[in-house]
Amino acid sequence: MSVLVLVFIIAGLTSNLEGGVRGNRQEKEAFDQKQEEVQTEQENQEEETQVVSNPNIRVLLMTNGYKNTIHPSVTVSSTAGLSITYGEKVEECEAGTEVTFMPDDSRFQSGNIRIQAKEGEITVNSLKRGYGIPSYQGILELRTTAEGIAIINELPVENYLCRVVPSEMPSGYEIEALKAQAVCARSYAYRQMAEYGYPEYEAHVDDSTNYQVYGNSAPADSADRAVQETAGQVVRLDGEIVTTYYYSTSCGKTTSMKAWGNEENDGNRYLQSVEVKDENGDYERNLPWYRWEARIPAKTLSNLIGLNTGKDIGTLQNINILENGPGGVVLTIEAVGDKGSVRVSTENKIRRAFGGKGYTIIKHDGTQVKSSKLLPSAFFTINKSGDTFVIQGGGFGHGIGMSQTGANEMAKCGKSYQEILTFFYQASPSDNCS
């Protein structure tokens, strides 16, 4: 098993060495020892310089509900006032003043508009997120397009992570779980920063589940602490930072990249199927999404499969699971109707084929939720009972990499974030993100 590495910051102080050999052996040995100490200290200083670097990430901010990338208009303000730069001009705005930009704003004639708070954060009054009207650190860059305005938030990656962690994991989770999340989020961010996900806006990522959710939950001291106490730490494979996938809840097992149609190979060997348990059983055995059940009328499921696959197979007669992958994840299904059949492969497409409105999901604790655009997971069995299809499954999410609730349950059992990451990614701590 190969060793993946995380970063630990090594602090060093540089000193100057003066003096020389004075002829006697004892003094020469002392001098040589001192030289070695100086060299070590200089190496440590160089390493520290690399580790504490905090490059900027550029995040495309999506519209309300994450429905689009382009805004019809943008309104901003700041409690400390704003500096708005366009071309050679700098416009100063007083504290609390709301400034609105339309796509045909004359200020765009000079190019992109850059907005910075004189102190603190920039509030985007025209946006709504999970916790209300959001505010952002760093700089906002506005770009006009034929459809409207694109907003790019440029800020140091460590600051970005402080708003990713509470948006991706509840801030009330155990601190060791939050630290594991911070390292995962940092590793993922650095991988995405290798190139622009939106080259037309020079943006690395957006703020939705397309990448990592950013700025949807209020800032939290626990999340800040998790980011700060793991500063610079990432997960590596053979010296390269890896993409650390994570998801909500496991069914007791994780899966591999085969769930997405990729063959297992040397480059993704850190994403192996593991059993998420200890000697007492599955870590998540008492959690709501550990197990779930959906009873779907044949007519409803027929309509959903036809709509989601684009193929009308008529009234659904049967659904066959043709292939399972590591951990038991369903890789291929065949839906057979009275007009034809359709095969669907990979976990996301299978979940989407069964997704949509029209049925209820009963969770492990007995609570019920309405169905959504995706089936909770692709870890399931399916049987027909009369005119109803019964899907019994477990977990929530794609099942690859770290289970977030699993990480939290492990932390409750005394596991450190290093142990959690080692468990899910075959990782051991030691390297930096430079």
ABEGO torsion letter per residue (X at the ends): XBBBBBBBBBBBBBBBBBEBBAGBAAAAAAAAAAAAAAAAAAAAAAAAAAAABBBBBBBBBBBBGGABABBABBBBBBAAEBBBBBEABBBBBBBGBBBBBBAABAAAAAEBBBBBBABEBBBBAABBBAAEBBBBBEBBBBBBBAAEBBBBBBBBAAAAAAAAAAAABBAABBAAAAAAAAAAAAAAAAAAAABBABAAAGBABBABAABBBBGABBBBAAAAAAAAAABGBBBBBGGBBBBBBBBABBAGBBBBAAAAGBBBBAAAAABBBBBBBBAAEBAAAABAAABBBBBBBAAAAAAAAAAAAGBBAEBBABBBBABBBBGGBBABBBBBBAAEBBBBBEAAAAAAAABEBGBBBBBAAGBBBBBBABBABABBBBBBBEABBBBBBBEBEAGBEBBAAAAAAAAAAGBBAAAAAAAAAGBBBGBBAX
